Amino acid sequence: MTLHLLPISDLPEIRPGDDLGSVLSTTLVSKNIHLHAEDILAVTQKVVSKAEDRILHLDQVHPSPEARDLAAAVMKDPRLVEVILKESLRVLRQRPDLLITETRHGFVCANAGVDRSNVDGADTVTMLPQDPDRSARRLRKQLGCGIIITDTFGRPWREGLVDVCIGIAGPAALLDLRGTTDRLGYQLSSTVLCPADALAAAAGLLMGKGQNIPAVRIRGYKWVEGISTAASLVRAKENDLFR
Amino acid sequence: MTLHLLPISDLPEIRPGDDLGSVLSTTLVSKNIHLHAEDILAVTQKVVSKAEDRILHLDQVHPSPEARDLAAAVMKDPRLVEVILKESLRVLRQRPDLLITETRHGFVCANAGVDRSNVDGADTVTMLPQDPDRSARRLRKQLGCGIIITDTFGRPWREGLVDVCIGIAGPAALLDLRGTTDRLGYQLSSTVLCPADALAAAAGLLMGKGQNIPAVRIRGYKWVEGISTAASLVRAKENDLFR
C-alpha cells in the first residue's frame, strides 16, 4: 500500500451560496482528475465556510461590554472578540493577541477558528462551518468519495500549527486497535489511533498557506467503516485532564 | 507537486548495537528502493531505540519508594513507574493507568514514551532515544536524505493518537510564514506551520500498529532548509499556557 496525495488547485473563488460540491466536481473534470469511492478528498475549512456564508463584515458587528473588556485585556479588535465569543462555549486561556476557546462544536483552538486572512478585505472574517460533519456528508453524497474538512490548529507544548480534521464523512475518524496483538503477540492494550487527523495533517502539507490549494485528493489509504464524525474526536470533559 | 509515501517493510528484527543506517540501506537495496537527497525517510522510534539499546528488562529495575507510591496511586507496575520517572523531568497529570509526564527532551506524552509493546517479552520496555535529533543526524549522514524519527503521542482535547516528530535532520522543523502575504495580499501575521509533525503524521498512516513497517519514504515534499531539530518544537515554558 502506497499513499499518493494530489493537490487540487485553481478552484474559482468561492462565494456565499455556491454549491461547493458542484464547483469541486467541475474543477476536477476540467483537470481530468477522477475520484474513486476509496479516495478521500481533503477540503479546507475556508472554502466550506465561504460557500455556507459563514462570513461576517466586522462593520456589522456591535461588540458587547463583555467583548469590549476582553478585547482591551488581550489587545484585539472588540468586534473580532465579539465574534469569537459568539462562536465559543468558553474561553480557556487568554493573553495579549491570543484567545484559546472551546468552540460550540467542542474544538479547542485559537480564536474559535475565526479567521481574518484570505477573505476579501481585512475587515471580513470567516467562522467555522456550523456543522462541519454535515458539510462533509453533503460533499460525500455529491462527490462519491471519503471527505475530510481540515483546519489549521495550534497545539499545547509544541510549536507550530498542523492541520486537523473538523468534519469527516466516510472513513472512521478513530481506529480502535485495543485488544489486537502486535506481531510478537503482545497486546496493544491502549492504542486508539486518529487517522482523521493524520490524513488532515498529510493534506495540509500540500495546502500550504497563501496558495490556492483548497483541496487534496488522497489515494491509497485503506480506510475502514465506523463512526465517521469529527464530533467523535472531541474528548469528553470527564476524560480530559487538560480542559 | 504531488506527495508519494512508500512503506518500507521487512526490516530484520533490530538488536541492540545494530547499525540501523546500514540495516535500512541493505533492506532498501534488496527491494530496489532508492533514496534521493530530497526524499525524507520517516523512521519509527521503536527501531531507533532498539538499535541504541534503549531497552530495559523490568527484572533489573528496582523501584524507589517514590515510584512505589505513585505506582500504587495509578495502579501500574512499580518497576515501569520507576523507569518512567527516570525518563521524566516531572509528572504533569496522573490518573489510574495513565501518567502524563514531561520527558528529559521536553516532550509531553504518556508514560514518558516508555513502551511495553513490540519488544520480545512482556517484561521488556523501550525508552525514547536519549537524543533523537542526534540519531536523525546520524541516519541522514548514512542515507543521504532527510530523516524524521516518529513516535505516537496522544493529545489533550482530542481522542486518538497521531504520530509526531521526535527527531529530525534536514528539513526545517517549522515553517515561519509570518510577514508573508496570502494571494489576496492579506498578511498571514501569526502563522508558523509545523511540517515536521505533519510529515510524521502522514508517515504514521502507513506505519500502522502491529505491522512490520518501521520506515516510510516520503517523496515530493519541497522542504526548506532551516533549524532542523525536534528540540525546537518544544514550546518554551514561558510561552506555554497549558504546562
Interface residues (C-beta under 8 A of the other chain):
Chain A: M1 T2 L3 H4 L5 L6 P7 R93 R95 D97 I100 F107 V108 R116 S117 N118 V119 D120 A122 T152 R155 P156 W157 R158 E159 G160 L161 V162 D163 V164 A173 L174 L175 L177 T180 T181 D182 R183 L184 Y186 Q187 L188 S189 S190 T191 V192 L193 C194 P195 A196 D197 A198 L199 A201 A202 G204 L205 L206 K209 G210 Q211 N212 G220 Y221 S232 L233 V234 R235 D240 L241 F242 R243
Chain B: M1 T2 L3 H4 L5 L6 P7 R93 R95 D97 L98 I100 F107 V108 R116 S117 N118 V119 D120 A122 T152 R155 P156 W157 R158 E159 G160 L161 V162 D163 V164 A173 L174 L175 L177 T180 T181 D182 R183 L184 Y186 Q187 L188 S189 S190 T191 V192 L193 C194 P195 A196 D197 A198 L199 A201 A202 G204 L205 L206 K209 G210 Q211 N212 G220 Y221 S232 L233 V234 R235 D240 L241 F242 R243
